[in-house]
Amino acid sequence: MTSSPLTLPEVEALARGAHEGQTDKSGRPYAEHLAAVAEGVRVRGGSPEQQAAAWLHDAIEDDALSPAWLETAALPQAVKDMVLAVTKRPGEPLEQYTARILATPGALLVKEADLAHNTDPVRLSELDAATRDRLTAKYAYVRSLLGLTAP
């Protein structure tokens, strides 16, 4: 018996719970970033599947959920594919990472929304100068590899 797919509110609740207690680089609750990326996908015209992937985009990378969980989760395969596409792997070159995103239907919009929030001037202003400069350069390079214009 196959269970019905998780609804978007269920995915949101799951992601919030999985990241409970985690904070971003400026000490803010990590769920704020997830919510901003999901909203960024929505306002860019993203599908419910892309919005679900946005809620889960860092879950595997941050060890909030396991790859085994994702494999068996009641989610459409497209959501799983997008989550895996945007999950950075240890030691993976950015060029390989971005090629996987570009090769996975729907993943580019999720990463675009993620980068938009990561480069938000207000969010960046909360970081120390060295971290801000390092991340700004890294995100600009990733955007160029993905063929995205400035945020």
Long-range contacts (C-beta under 8 A, 24 or more apart in sequence): 2-74, 3-74, 4-74, 5-74, 5-75, 5-76, 6-52, 6-73, 6-74, 6-75, 8-48, 8-51, 8-52, 8-55, 11-52, 11-55, 11-56, 11-75, 12-38, 12-55, 14-55, 14-56, 14-65, 15-55, 15-56, 15-59, 15-64, 18-59, 18-64, 18-65, 19-58, 19-59, 19-62, 19-64, 22-62, 22-64, 24-123, 25-127, 25-131, 25-135, 26-123, 26-126, 26-127, 27-126, 28-126, 30-58, 30-62, 33-58, 33-117, 34-58, 36-113, 36-117, 36-120, 37-110, 37-113, 37-114, 37-117, 38-113, 39-113, 40-112, 40-113, 40-114, 40-116, 40-117, 41-109, 41-110, 41-113, 44-109, 44-112, 44-113, 45-109, 46-106, 46-109, 46-110, 46-113, 47-106, 49-76, 49-78, 49-79, 49-82, 49-106, 50-82, 50-106, 50-109, 50-110, 52-79, 53-79, 53-82, 53-83, 53-86, 53-106, 53-107, 53-110, 54-110, 54-113, 54-114, 56-83, 57-82, 57-83, 57-86, 57-87, 57-110, 57-111, 57-114, 58-87, 59-83, 60-84, 60-87, 61-87, 61-88, 78-105, 78-106, 81-105, 81-106, 81-107, 82-106, 82-107, 82-110, 86-110, 86-111, 86-114, 94-138, 94-141, 94-142, 94-145, 95-145, 98-142, 98-145, 98-146, 101-146, 102-146, 102-147, 108-146, 108-148, 111-142, 111-146, 112-146, 112-148, 115-139, 115-142, 115-143, 115-148, 115-151, 116-151, 119-151
